[in-house]
Amino acid sequence: MKKIHHKYIWLKLVNYYYKSPSKYNLMAPTDNKRLIFKKHIKEAYNYINLINELFNKKINLEIIDIGTGAGFPGLPLAIYYEKNHFILNDRKISRLKFIQKFAEKNGIDNAEYDTTEYNNLKYNNKYLTHFDIITFRAVDRLENIIPEVLPLLKADGYIICGKDSNYRNEFEKVSELVSIFKEEKLQWGAILTLKKNNNFS
């Protein structure tokens, strides 16, 4: 990607989604540009701060955003981390094509697109123990998604996920598989950083 300040491309992304056709159902009808930035782009900073803390600006990381939907947080992260490689995953082809159109128009060439259901990603051999970071937001309950995506994670990798205020009840059901490395509480819930337990194989 040609070196352009990420904030400039983020603002273009906000405008792109604000003008998106309603058929894609990417934004709520009440979302104005300011709200889109606050809900989606600004939240990306929370992920960026966590990733920088965990990996100290390491490059060539492999990152998958599962159930990316409208491209959040995966697309803003791909814009920011141009030297890392991203898989943006969502089962709806129309959404991924809409995201890909923006990426190609703006020179974002460090992302690929995958329509596999999240519970089938583990059957792709090239994905097994491949990712340094797995991200997702509101895709499914932790007890459903964690066992399915954990085989994709490297031994020293992390899962960073946004969950609502009931996340503690969900986490108890996967506490044998993962531990909470860090939790950042927000108004709507928390962003959890999860680490694979040593007893998982």
C-alpha positions in Angstrom: 0.0 0.0 0.0 1.3 3.4 -0.9 2.3 5.3 2.3 -0.7 7.5 3.1 -1.6 8.4 6.7 -4.0 5.8 8.1 -6.3 8.5 9.6 -7.0 9.9 6.1 -8.0 6.4 4.8 -10.1 5.8 7.9 -12.1 9.0 7.2 -12.6 7.8 3.6 -13.8 4.5 5.0 -16.3 6.3 7.2 -17.7 8.2 4.2 -17.8 4.9 2.2 -19.9 3.2 4.8 -22.1 6.3 5.3 -23.0 6.2 1.6 -23.3 2.4 1.5 -26.6 1.0 -0.1 -29.1 -0.1 2.5 -29.3 -3.6 0.8 -25.9 -4.4 2.4 -27.3 -3.8 5.9 -23.8 -2.7 7.1 -24.8 0.3 9.2 -27.8 1.1 11.4 -30.2 3.6 9.7 -29.5 6.1 12.5 -25.7 6.0 12.1 -24.3 9.3 10.9 -20.6 9.8 10.1 -19.7 10.9 13.6 -21.4 7.8 15.1 -19.8 5.5 12.6 -16.4 6.9 13.6 -17.1 6.6 17.3 -18.6 3.1 17.2 -16.2 1.5 14.7 -13.1 3.4 13.9 -12.4 4.9 17.4 -12.8 1.4 18.8 -10.0 0.2 16.6 -7.6 2.2 18.7 -8.4 -0.2 21.6 -7.3 -3.1 19.5 -4.2 -1.2 18.2 -3.1 -0.4 21.8 -3.4 -4.0 22.8 -1.6 -5.4 19.8 1.2 -2.9 20.3 1.5 -3.9 23.9 1.5 -7.6 23.1 3.8 -7.5 20.0 5.8 -4.3 20.4 5.1 -3.2 16.8 6.3 -6.5 15.4 5.8 -6.8 11.6 4.7 -9.8 9.5 2.0 -10.8 11.9 -0.7 -13.1 10.7 -4.1 -11.8 11.8 -7.7 -13.1 11.1 -10.8 -11.2 11.8 -13.7 -13.6 12.2 -17.2 -12.5 11.3 -15.8 -9.2 10.2 -19.3 -8.1 8.9 -18.8 -4.5 7.8 -15.1 -4.9 8.2 -14.6 -4.0 11.8 -12.2 -4.2 13.4 -10.3 -6.0 10.7 -10.3 -3.4 7.9 -9.2 -0.4 10.1 -6.5 -2.6 11.5 -5.3 -3.6 8.1 -5.1 0.0 7.1 -3.0 0.8 10.2 -0.8 -2.2 10.1 0.2 -2.3 6.5 3.2 -4.6 7.2 1.0 -7.3 8.7 -1.2 -9.8 6.8 -4.9 -10.0 7.4 -7.7 -12.5 6.6 -11.1 -10.9 6.8 -13.7 -13.6 7.3 -17.4 -13.4 6.9 -19.9 -15.9 5.5 -21.8 -13.2 3.5 -20.0 -12.8 0.2 -21.8 -9.5 -0.6 -20.3 -7.8 2.5 -16.8 -9.0 1.7 -17.0 -7.8 -1.9 -18.1 -4.4 -0.6 -15.1 -4.3 1.7 -12.8 -5.6 -1.0 -13.9 -2.9 -3.4 -12.9 -0.2 -0.9 -9.6 -1.9 -0.2 -8.6 -2.2 -3.8 -9.6 1.4 -4.6 -7.4 2.6 -1.8 -4.4 0.4 -2.3 -4.9 -1.8 0.7 -3.1 -4.9 -0.5 -2.3 -6.7 2.8 -5.8 -8.4 3.2 -7.4 -11.5 1.8 -11.1 -12.4 2.1 -12.6 -15.7 3.2 -16.3 -16.8 3.3 -15.8 -20.0 5.4 -18.2 -20.5 8.3 -16.1 -20.0 11.4 -16.7 -23.5 12.7 -15.1 -24.9 9.4 -12.0 -22.7 9.4 -10.1 -25.4 11.3 -10.5 -27.8 8.3 -8.2 -25.5 6.2 -4.8 -27.0 6.9 -3.0 -23.7 6.0 -4.8 -22.0 8.9 -3.9 -24.5 11.6 -1.7 -22.9 14.2 -1.1 -20.1 11.7 -2.3 -16.9 13.3 -0.6 -14.6 15.8 -3.9 -12.9 16.5 -7.6 -13.8 16.2 -10.1 -11.0 16.5 -13.9 -11.1 16.5 -16.9 -9.0 17.8 -20.3 -10.3 18.7 -20.0 -13.4 16.4 -21.2 -16.0 18.9 -21.0 -17.0 22.5 -17.5 -17.8 23.7 -18.4 -21.4 24.5 -19.3 -21.9 20.9 -16.6 -20.0 19.0 -13.5 -20.6 21.2 -13.2 -24.4 20.8 -13.7 -23.9 17.0 -11.1 -21.2 16.4 -8.5 -22.1 19.0 -6.7 -24.7 16.6 -6.0 -21.7 14.3 -3.9 -19.9 17.0 -0.1 -20.2 17.4 1.1 -21.4 20.7 2.2 -17.8 21.7 -0.8 -16.1 20.0 -3.7 -14.2 21.4 -7.5 -13.8 20.8 -8.8 -10.3 21.1 -12.5 -10.1 21.2 -15.3 -7.6 22.0 -18.0 -8.9 24.2 -21.0 -7.4 26.0 -21.4 -7.0 29.7 -22.3 -10.7 30.3 -18.9 -11.9 29.1 -18.0 -13.3 32.6 -20.7 -16.0 32.4 -19.6 -17.0 28.9 -15.9 -17.1 29.9 -16.5 -19.5 32.8 -17.5 -22.1 30.2 -14.2 -21.9 28.3 -11.9 -21.2 31.3 -10.2 -24.6 30.8 -9.2 -23.7 27.3 -8.2 -20.1 27.6 -7.2 -17.6 30.3 -7.9 -13.8 30.4 -4.6 -12.1 29.8 -6.2 -8.7 29.9 -9.7 -7.2 30.0 -10.4 -3.6 29.0 -13.8 -2.6 30.3 -15.8 -0.2 28.1 -19.3 1.3 28.3 -20.9 -1.5 26.3 -18.9 -4.4 27.7 -15.2 -5.3 27.4 -12.4 -6.1 25.0 -10.9 -9.4 26.2 -7.4 -10.6 25.4 -7.3 -14.3 25.8 -4.4 -16.7 25.9 -4.4 -20.4 25.1 -4.0 -22.6 28.2 -1.0 -25.0 28.2 -3.3 -28.0 28.5 -5.0 -27.3 25.2 -3.8 -29.5 22.3 
